[in-house]
Amino acid sequence: MDIHQQIKQFIVENFLFAEDNGSLNDDSSFMDEGIVDSMGTLELILFVEETFQITVEDDEIEPDNFDSINNLYHYILRKTESAPVAS
């Protein structure tokens, strides 16, 4: 499963709880749509750190990174592309 699908699946399973995922579009604002609240943002951060093995810095917790599927997808890509390669 690719990153995009993993994010969408996490959102659907943890915040939408069922069939209401048809209205979720990749650019839907989690906050504006009432999908994710402040506690949900913490869950998203844990999901990102555990699933993609990256560290989310305090100054990175902003809507540009965490307020839609596409924003989160691009944030993860940026973080994983800039991560040092373990030797």
Secondary structure as the mmCIF struct_conf table of DSSP 4:
data_model
#
loop_
_struct_conf.conf_type_id
_struct_conf.id
_struct_conf.beg_label_comp_id
_struct_conf.beg_label_asym_id
_struct_conf.beg_label_seq_id
_struct_conf.end_label_comp_id
_struct_conf.end_label_asym_id
_struct_conf.end_label_seq_id
HELX_RH_AL_P HELX_RH_AL_P1 ILE A 3 ILE A 11
HELX_RH_PI_P HELX_RH_PI_P1 VAL A 12 LEU A 16
BEND BEND1 ALA A 18 ALA A 18
HELX_RH_3T_P HELX_RH_3T_P1 GLU A 19 SER A 23
TURN_TY1_P TURN_TY1_P1 ASP A 26 ASP A 27
TURN_TY1_P TURN_TY1_P2 PHE A 30 GLY A 34
BEND BEND2 ILE A 35 ILE A 35
HELX_RH_AL_P HELX_RH_AL_P2 SER A 38 PHE A 52
HELX_LH_PP_P HELX_LH_PP_P1 THR A 55 GLU A 57
HELX_RH_3T_P HELX_RH_3T_P2 ASP A 58 GLU A 60
BEND BEND3 GLU A 62 GLU A 62
HELX_RH_AL_P HELX_RH_AL_P3 PRO A 63 PHE A 66
BEND BEND4 ASP A 67 SER A 68
HELX_RH_AL_P HELX_RH_AL_P4 ILE A 69 SER A 82
BEND BEND5 ALA A 83 ALA A 83
HELX_LH_PP_P HELX_LH_PP_P2 PRO A 84 ALA A 86
#
